Amino acid sequence: MPAEKSILQRIREKELELSMRLDLARRTADETVRTGQEEARQMIQSAEREAAQEGDVVFRKQMESVQKEIEEMGEHGKGERDRLRHRGEGNLDRAVERIVHDVTLE
């Protein structure tokens, strides 16, 4: 019977060894997952920062474009206003004559 005990003892030792290797593999896997999660979190944060910076650049460019367009529209509006004022001033004498004529019924 001592041979059977020896085999049983070897089986238990092998089970213990495999259990320890399994625990080590689990800890290693858990650490790998934690490391991967941290790297992913850092990558996401970095991408969000870069996206915000790029968004700011695009926003500033668009605002500059809009500001330029507003200025151009203002200049166009001034030109149109001056053109209409000149046209109106050219008709002023005729308008005054007509009003005077209509009021005095001549």
C-alpha positions as CSV (number, residue, x, y, z in Angstrom):
1,M,0.0,0.0,0.0
2,P,2.9,2.5,0.4
3,A,3.0,2.7,-3.4
4,E,-0.6,3.9,-3.6
5,K,0.1,6.6,-1.0
6,S,3.0,7.7,-2.9
7,I,0.9,8.0,-6.1
8,L,-1.9,9.8,-4.2
9,Q,0.7,12.1,-2.7
10,R,2.2,12.9,-6.1
11,I,-1.3,13.6,-7.5
12,R,-2.0,16.1,-4.6
13,E,1.4,17.8,-5.2
14,K,0.6,18.1,-8.9
15,E,-2.9,19.5,-8.1
16,L,-1.2,22.0,-5.7
17,E,1.3,23.0,-8.4
18,L,-1.4,23.4,-11.0
19,S,-3.5,25.4,-8.6
20,M,-0.6,27.8,-7.9
21,R,0.1,28.1,-11.6
22,L,-3.5,28.8,-12.3
23,D,-3.6,31.5,-9.5
24,L,-0.4,33.1,-11.0
25,A,-2.0,33.0,-14.5
26,R,-5.2,34.7,-13.1
27,R,-3.2,37.4,-11.4
28,T,-1.1,38.0,-14.5
29,A,-4.3,38.1,-16.6
30,D,-5.9,40.5,-14.2
31,E,-2.9,42.8,-14.2
32,T,-2.8,42.7,-18.0
33,V,-6.5,43.7,-18.1
34,R,-5.9,46.5,-15.6
35,T,-2.9,47.8,-17.6
36,G,-4.9,47.6,-20.8
37,Q,-7.8,49.5,-19.2
38,E,-5.5,52.2,-17.9
39,E,-3.8,52.5,-21.3
40,A,-7.2,52.7,-23.0
41,R,-8.4,55.4,-20.5
42,Q,-5.3,57.4,-21.2
43,M,-5.7,57.0,-25.0
44,I,-9.3,58.2,-24.7
45,Q,-8.4,61.2,-22.6
46,S,-5.6,62.1,-25.1
47,A,-7.9,61.7,-28.0
48,E,-10.6,63.9,-26.3
49,R,-7.9,66.6,-25.6
50,E,-6.8,66.5,-29.2
51,A,-10.3,66.6,-30.5
52,A,-11.1,69.6,-28.3
53,Q,-8.0,71.4,-29.6
54,E,-8.9,70.6,-33.2
55,G,-12.4,71.7,-32.5
56,D,-11.1,75.0,-31.2
57,V,-9.0,75.5,-34.3
58,V,-11.9,74.8,-36.6
59,F,-14.2,77.0,-34.6
60,R,-11.7,79.9,-34.7
61,K,-11.3,79.5,-38.5
62,Q,-15.0,79.5,-39.0
63,M,-15.5,82.5,-36.7
64,E,-12.8,84.4,-38.7
65,S,-14.6,83.5,-41.9
66,V,-17.9,84.6,-40.5
67,Q,-16.4,87.9,-39.2
68,K,-14.9,88.6,-42.7
69,E,-18.3,87.9,-44.3
70,I,-20.0,90.2,-41.9
71,E,-17.5,93.0,-42.6
72,E,-17.9,92.4,-46.4
73,M,-21.7,92.6,-46.0
74,G,-21.3,95.8,-43.9
75,E,-19.2,97.3,-46.7
76,H,-21.7,96.2,-49.3
77,G,-24.5,97.7,-47.2
78,K,-22.6,101.1,-46.9
79,G,-22.1,101.1,-50.6
80,E,-25.8,100.4,-51.2
81,R,-26.8,103.0,-48.7
82,D,-24.6,105.6,-50.3
83,R,-26.0,104.7,-53.8
84,L,-29.6,105.0,-52.6
85,R,-28.8,108.3,-50.8
86,H,-27.3,109.7,-53.9
87,R,-30.3,108.6,-56.0
88,G,-32.7,110.0,-53.4
89,E,-30.8,113.3,-53.3
90,G,-31.1,113.5,-57.1
91,N,-34.8,113.2,-56.8
92,L,-35.2,115.6,-54.0
93,D,-35.8,118.7,-56.1
94,R,-38.5,116.9,-58.2
95,A,-40.1,115.6,-55.0
96,V,-40.2,119.1,-53.4
97,E,-41.7,120.5,-56.5
98,R,-44.4,117.8,-56.7
99,I,-45.3,118.2,-53.0
100,V,-45.5,122.0,-53.4
101,H,-47.6,121.5,-56.5
102,D,-49.9,119.0,-54.8
103,V,-50.3,121.2,-51.7
104,T,-50.9,124.4,-53.5
105,L,-53.0,122.7,-56.2
106,E,-51.3,124.5,-59.0
